[in-house]
Amino acid sequence: MARTGIHPRGTTAGRIITGIGSVFALIEVLHILLVVLEANAANGFATFVRSLAEPLALFFPGLFPIDEPRLAVLVNYGLAAVFWLVVTGLLARVLGRTR
């Protein structure tokens, strides 16, 4: 039976890439929640999440100079989360077309 449509997330590679992007975005969102909800920054879990989120945020922290620290984290790390979802989604789509 011939496939007529492109299923970017149907390939194994596409699903893996989409999954990785989702995990990266989840880490960013978790960091945002911990900051916005004022979790104890010295807590081991909060420190661990921050240590994962900061490198994944790439160039986004400081992109928009916002005086309110919680809003700055929300905007900058939120953009990083959206970036990971979009980029990995596009990459999965491209891989789905090359089959």
MDTraj code that builds the backbone (N, CA, C; nanometers):
import mdtraj as md
import numpy as np

residues = "MET ALA ARG THR GLY ILE HIS PRO ARG GLY THR THR ALA GLY ARG ILE ILE THR GLY ILE GLY SER VAL PHE ALA LEU ILE GLU VAL LEU HIS ILE LEU LEU VAL VAL LEU GLU ALA ASN ALA ALA ASN GLY PHE ALA THR PHE VAL ARG SER LEU ALA GLU PRO LEU ALA LEU PHE PHE PRO GLY LEU PHE PRO ILE ASP GLU PRO ARG LEU ALA VAL LEU VAL ASN TYR GLY LEU ALA ALA VAL PHE TRP LEU VAL VAL THR GLY LEU LEU ALA ARG VAL LEU GLY ARG THR ARG".split()
xyz = np.array([
    [0.0844, -0.1167, 0.0000],
    [0.0000, 0.0000, 0.0000],
    [0.0893, 0.1235, 0.0000],
    [0.0699, 0.2116, -0.0939],
    [0.1533, 0.3306, -0.1083],
    [0.1078, 0.4399, -0.0124],
    [0.2045, 0.5098, 0.0392],
    [0.1742, 0.6245, 0.1257],
    [0.1640, 0.7476, 0.0377],
    [0.0613, 0.8243, 0.0596],
    [0.0413, 0.9419, -0.0246],
    [0.0810, 1.0716, 0.0426],
    [0.0924, 1.0720, 0.1733],
    [0.1240, 1.1961, 0.2444],
    [0.2600, 1.1875, 0.3115],
    [0.3048, 1.3006, 0.3554],
    [0.4297, 1.3063, 0.4296],
    [0.3954, 1.3017, 0.5772],
    [0.4567, 1.2109, 0.6485],
    [0.4324, 1.1961, 0.7911],
    [0.5631, 1.2209, 0.8646],
    [0.5948, 1.3482, 0.8956],
    [0.7259, 1.3807, 0.9506],
    [0.7557, 1.3129, 1.0823],
    [0.6548, 1.2890, 1.1630],
    [0.6798, 1.2264, 1.2911],
    [0.6594, 1.0765, 1.2834],
    [0.6289, 1.0270, 1.1630],
    [0.6055, 0.8855, 1.1449],
    [0.7335, 0.8049, 1.1377],
    [0.8413, 0.8655, 1.0963],
    [0.9671, 0.7942, 1.0902],
    [1.0266, 0.7835, 1.2300],
    [1.1080, 0.6838, 1.2482],
    [1.1717, 0.6666, 1.3784],
    [1.2598, 0.7862, 1.4107],
    [1.3380, 0.8311, 1.3135],
    [1.4256, 0.9460, 1.3363],
    [1.3434, 1.0702, 1.3679],
    [1.2330, 1.0889, 1.2987],
    [1.1469, 1.2047, 1.3238],
    [1.0882, 1.2026, 1.4633],
    [1.0475, 1.0846, 1.5082],
    [0.9923, 1.0734, 1.6440],
    [1.0983, 1.0990, 1.7490],
    [1.2191, 1.0513, 1.7250],
    [1.3278, 1.0729, 1.8206],
    [1.3615, 1.2212, 1.8293],
    [1.3728, 1.2850, 1.7156],
    [1.4073, 1.4280, 1.7139],
    [1.2969, 1.5107, 1.7779],
    [1.1717, 1.4799, 1.7470],
    [1.0598, 1.5499, 1.8086],
    [1.0584, 1.5273, 1.9593],
    [1.0884, 1.4062, 2.0016],
    [1.0942, 1.3747, 2.1447],
    [1.2037, 1.4521, 2.2153],
    [1.3190, 1.4624, 2.1531],
    [1.4300, 1.5389, 2.2117],
    [1.3913, 1.6851, 2.2266],
    [1.3311, 1.7414, 2.1238],
    [1.2867, 1.8810, 2.1309],
    [1.1832, 1.9019, 2.2399],
    [1.0958, 1.8048, 2.2566],
    [0.9941, 1.8147, 2.3615],
    [1.0562, 1.8094, 2.5003],
    [1.1564, 1.7240, 2.5180],
    [1.2248, 1.7157, 2.6475],
    [1.2986, 1.8461, 2.6762],
    [1.3670, 1.9017, 2.5755],
    [1.4368, 2.0290, 2.5935],
    [1.3389, 2.1398, 2.6315],
    [1.2249, 2.1456, 2.5627],
    [1.1239, 2.2475, 2.5931],
    [1.0668, 2.2256, 2.7327],
    [1.0466, 2.1008, 2.7716],
    [0.9948, 2.0697, 2.9051],
    [1.0914, 2.1169, 3.0136],
    [1.2201, 2.0996, 2.9915],
    [1.3205, 2.1468, 3.0871],
    [1.3118, 2.2987, 3.1011],
    [1.2975, 2.3683, 2.9889],
    [1.2859, 2.5143, 2.9926],
    [1.1601, 2.5564, 3.0691],
    [1.0490, 2.4911, 3.0414],
    [0.9228, 2.5248, 3.1077],
    [0.9311, 2.4943, 3.2570],
    [0.9930, 2.3851, 3.2927],
    [1.0100, 2.3518, 3.4340],
    [1.0938, 2.4576, 3.5056],
    [1.1990, 2.5035, 3.4402],
    [1.2818, 2.6104, 3.4976],
    [1.1993, 2.7390, 3.5144],
    [1.1207, 2.7726, 3.4144],
    [1.0349, 2.8911, 3.4219],
    [0.9413, 2.8795, 3.5422],
    [0.8770, 2.7648, 3.5568],
    [0.7836, 2.7459, 3.6676],
    [0.8534, 2.7586, 3.8025],
    [0.9711, 2.7008, 3.8152],
    [1.0431, 2.7088, 3.9418],
    [1.0805, 2.8531, 3.9763],
    [1.1162, 2.9306, 3.8749],
    [1.1531, 3.0710, 3.8997],
    [1.0288, 3.1549, 3.9280],
    [0.9274, 3.1420, 3.8448],
    [0.8069, 3.2243, 3.8585],
    [0.7342, 3.1931, 3.9899],
    [0.7337, 3.0669, 4.0295],
    [0.6672, 3.0285, 4.1535],
    [0.7586, 3.0433, 4.2752],
    [0.8767, 3.0994, 4.2530],
    [0.9737, 3.1323, 4.3572],
    [1.0169, 3.0112, 4.4393],
    [1.0571, 2.9075, 4.3705],
    [1.1120, 2.7903, 4.4399],
    [1.2453, 2.8283, 4.5039],
    [1.2821, 2.7574, 4.6063],
    [1.4077, 2.7811, 4.6745],
    [1.5221, 2.7550, 4.5768],
    [1.5960, 2.8602, 4.5403],
    [1.7034, 2.8494, 4.4409],
    [1.8181, 2.7616, 4.4890],
    [1.8317, 2.7437, 4.6201],
    [1.9395, 2.6607, 4.6751],
    [1.9009, 2.5129, 4.6802],
    [1.7761, 2.4802, 4.6525],
    [1.7297, 2.3418, 4.6534],
    [1.8015, 2.2630, 4.5444],
    [1.8338, 2.1389, 4.5724],
    [1.9067, 2.0553, 4.4773],
    [1.8342, 2.0357, 4.3456],
    [1.7022, 2.0136, 4.3525],
    [1.6255, 1.9932, 4.2297],
    [1.6230, 2.1202, 4.1455],
    [1.5993, 2.2351, 4.2099],
    [1.5963, 2.3617, 4.1372],
    [1.7328, 2.3917, 4.0743],
    [1.8384, 2.3618, 4.1474],
    [1.9736, 2.3826, 4.0950],
    [1.9999, 2.2913, 3.9756],
    [1.9552, 2.1665, 3.9858],
    [1.9724, 2.0703, 3.8773],
    [1.8987, 2.1160, 3.7515],
    [1.7729, 2.1566, 3.7675],
    [1.6939, 2.2015, 3.6526],
    [1.7583, 2.3254, 3.5901],
    [1.8029, 2.4190, 3.6735],
    [1.8687, 2.5402, 3.6217],
    [1.9952, 2.5038, 3.5448],
    [2.0721, 2.4058, 3.5965],
    [2.1957, 2.3658, 3.5284],
    [2.1685, 2.3025, 3.3921],
    [2.0518, 2.2428, 3.3748],
    [2.0131, 2.1890, 3.2449],
    [1.9557, 2.2972, 3.1540],
    [1.8756, 2.3865, 3.2125],
    [1.8039, 2.4870, 3.1333],
    [1.8956, 2.5950, 3.0767],
    [1.9952, 2.6353, 3.1525],
    [2.0793, 2.7465, 3.1079],
    [2.1514, 2.7186, 2.9757],
    [2.2195, 2.6052, 2.9592],
    [2.2836, 2.5821, 2.8294],
    [2.1839, 2.5604, 2.7157],
    [2.0661, 2.5037, 2.7476],
    [1.9653, 2.4810, 2.6441],
    [1.8992, 2.6102, 2.5981],
    [1.9107, 2.7155, 2.6787],
    [1.8495, 2.8439, 2.6429],
    [1.9286, 2.9164, 2.5343],
    [2.0477, 2.8668, 2.5055],
    [2.1328, 2.9208, 2.3990],
    [2.1555, 3.0702, 2.4168],
    [2.1167, 3.1478, 2.3161],
    [2.1405, 3.2923, 2.3158],
    [2.0207, 3.3724, 2.3666],
    [1.9149, 3.3079, 2.4111],
    [1.7930, 3.3790, 2.4485],
    [1.8016, 3.4573, 2.5795],
    [1.8668, 3.4062, 2.6854],
    [1.8747, 3.4882, 2.8074],
    [1.9478, 3.6193, 2.7797],
    [1.8854, 3.7277, 2.8162],
    [1.9428, 3.8593, 2.7926],
    [1.9081, 3.9177, 2.6571],
    [1.8365, 3.8440, 2.5743],
    [1.7991, 3.8942, 2.4424],
    [1.7099, 4.0172, 2.4552],
    [1.6182, 4.0112, 2.5482],
    [1.5322, 4.1258, 2.5768],
    [1.5621, 4.1743, 2.7178],
    [1.6147, 4.2951, 2.7312],
    [1.6447, 4.3462, 2.8657],
    [1.5158, 4.3828, 2.9398],
    [1.4795, 4.3002, 3.0360],
    [1.3582, 4.3206, 3.1136],
    [1.4003, 4.3358, 3.2593],
    [1.3525, 4.4415, 3.3237],
    [1.3940, 4.4718, 3.4607],
    [1.3416, 4.3721, 3.5640],
    [1.2227, 4.3206, 3.5462],
    [1.1625, 4.2256, 3.6408],
    [1.2210, 4.0862, 3.6141],
    [1.2972, 4.0306, 3.7091],
    [1.3675, 3.9030, 3.6848],
    [1.2761, 3.7862, 3.6479],
    [1.1618, 3.7734, 3.7131],
    [1.0729, 3.6612, 3.6813],
    [1.0142, 3.6744, 3.5413],
    [0.9804, 3.7962, 3.5022],
    [0.9294, 3.8180, 3.3668],
    [1.0387, 3.7928, 3.2639],
    [1.1621, 3.8312, 3.2966],
    [1.2745, 3.8078, 3.2058],
    [1.2938, 3.6577, 3.1823],
    [1.2855, 3.5784, 3.2884],
    [1.2989, 3.4332, 3.2740],
    [1.1827, 3.3782, 3.1924],
    [1.0635, 3.4252, 3.2198],
    [0.9463, 3.3794, 3.1459],
    [0.9611, 3.4050, 2.9960],
    [1.0005, 3.5256, 2.9600],
    [1.0121, 3.5616, 2.8183],
    [1.1303, 3.4904, 2.7532],
    [1.2480, 3.5030, 2.8120],
    [1.3683, 3.4513, 2.7473],
    [1.3737, 3.2992, 2.7425],
    [1.3416, 3.2335, 2.8508],
    [1.3430, 3.0870, 2.8506],
    [1.2200, 3.0322, 2.7789],
    [1.1106, 3.1073, 2.7807],
    [0.9935, 3.0679, 2.7036],
    [1.0228, 3.0686, 2.5543],
    [1.0964, 3.1693, 2.5097],
    [1.1373, 3.1730, 2.3688],
    [1.2272, 3.0545, 2.3343],
    [1.3142, 3.0182, 2.4272],
    [1.4010, 2.9029, 2.4043],
    [1.3179, 2.7747, 2.3920],
    [1.2151, 2.7606, 2.4739],
    [1.1290, 2.6420, 2.4663],
    [1.0583, 2.6354, 2.3309],
    [1.0051, 2.7480, 2.2872],
    [0.9384, 2.7526, 2.1563],
    [1.0389, 2.7235, 2.0450],
    [1.1583, 2.7783, 2.0571],
    [1.2647, 2.7544, 1.9590],
    [1.2909, 2.6048, 1.9430],
    [1.3066, 2.5331, 2.0547],
    [1.3356, 2.3904, 2.0463],
    [1.2209, 2.3132, 1.9815],
    [1.0974, 2.3509, 2.0134],
    [0.9837, 2.2814, 1.9522],
    [0.9772, 2.3066, 1.8020],
    [1.0009, 2.4306, 1.7620],
    [0.9929, 2.4656, 1.6194],
    [1.1080, 2.4023, 1.5412],
    [1.2300, 2.4176, 1.5908],
    [1.3463, 2.3672, 1.5184],
    [1.3426, 2.2150, 1.5053],
    [1.3125, 2.1452, 1.6134],
    [1.3086, 1.9997, 1.6041],
    [1.1890, 1.9522, 1.5215],
    [1.0785, 2.0262, 1.5260],
    [0.9643, 1.9923, 1.4414],
    [0.9977, 2.0078, 1.2943],
    [1.0674, 2.1161, 1.2598],
    [1.1091, 2.1369, 1.1201],
    [1.2093, 2.0312, 1.0764],
    [1.3029, 1.9983, 1.1626],
    [1.4021, 1.8962, 1.1306],
    [1.3346, 1.7616, 1.1102],
    [1.2391, 1.7284, 1.1935],
    [1.1653, 1.6019, 1.1768],
    [1.0885, 1.6015, 1.0458],
    [1.0339, 1.7149, 1.0094],
    [0.9600, 1.7245, 0.8824],
    [1.0542, 1.7047, 0.7632],
    [1.1719, 1.7656, 0.7698],
    [1.2695, 1.7498, 0.6625],
    [1.3130, 1.6045, 0.6515],
    [1.3378, 1.5403, 0.7629],
    [1.3757, 1.3996, 0.7606],
    [1.2626, 1.3127, 0.7063],
    [1.1391, 1.3525, 0.7316],
    [1.0240, 1.2774, 0.6805],
    [1.0132, 1.2866, 0.5300],
    [1.0626, 1.3929, 0.4711],
    [1.0564, 1.4111, 0.3250],
    [1.1689, 1.3390, 0.2525],
    [1.2771, 1.3115, 0.3218],
    [1.3916, 1.2516, 0.2542],
    [1.3852, 1.1000, 0.2471],
    [1.2808, 1.0422, 0.2998],
    [1.2703, 0.8955, 0.2953],
    [1.2449, 0.8474, 0.1558],
])
top = md.Topology()
chain = top.add_chain()
for i, resn in enumerate(residues, 1):
    res = top.add_residue(resn, chain, resSeq=i)
    for name in ("N", "CA", "C"):
        top.add_atom(name, md.element.get_by_symbol(name[0]), res)
traj = md.Trajectory(xyz[None], top)
